[in-house]
Amino acid sequence: DIDTPETRGARCAYEATLGDRATHRLHALLNAGPFQLKASARDADRYGRKLRTIMRDGRSLGHVLVAEGLARPWTGRRLPWCSA
């Protein structure tokens, strides 16, 4: 349900830094307690990665990342994180 910056293959220093911050924050959120994985309409993306929403107490942890400026809502396609 979200789009996060790349940590591997980042296209600029900003994307790499933001990707690292998002990764560390997600680890903290996952380690904070039990969570559930909710299947999405599609099982996997074109790279074979499973598409799941991480939920805790009825709230998407991805939405926490969005609220903190570490991700953005998924619009159906990737948008650039770097300025042109």
N, C-alpha and C positions, 0 to 999 in steps of 0.2 A: 504493500500500500504506500510505499515511499520510494524516493530516488535519493541515493546517497552518493557523495563524491567518491571517486576511485582512489584506492590506496596503492594499487599496482597499475602502472600505466597512466598515472595522473598527467594531465596535459599542461599543468602549471604548478608553481609552488603553493599557491593558494588552495588549489584542489587537494594536493597532497596533505597539506597541514589540516584542512578541514576534514578530510577522510580519516586521518589519524585520530583527530578529536572525536569524530563520530564513532569510530571503532572502540576507543577507550570508554566512552560514555555508554555504549551498548553493553559492553562487558560489565560495567558497574550495575546497569539496570538488570541484566540477567542474573547477576550474583546476589541481587537484593531479595530474592525470594522466588517462590514457585510461579510458573507461567505456563500458558497453554499455547499450542501452535494451532492456528486455524487455517484450514485449506482455503485456497482462493478458487476462482472460476477456472483458471489454468493450473495444471499440476506443476509444470516446469517451464522455464524460459528457453530460448533458442540455444543456450549454452548448457542445458541440462540441469541448471540449478533449480532446486525445488522452490516453489513460490508459496510462502506461508506468511501469515500475519502473527506476530508474537503478541499475545494478550495477557494482561494481568488485571484482575478485578473488572473485567468488561471493557478495558481500555487498551488500545493499541500502543505498544511501547514505541512503535515508529512515530506515532503522533507526538510522543514526548520529544523525540529527536527533532521533529519539525518545529515544535513550539520553542525549542532551544536554539533554533537556527542551524542545526547540524544536518538537516535533510530537508526535502521538500516533498509535498504530496506527489504521487505518481500520476502523470497525465496521459500515460499510454505510450510515451516515447521519452528517450533521454534528451535532456537539454544540457548545454555546456555550462560548466562551473567557472570557466575562465573568461575574462574579458577578451574581446576581439583585438 
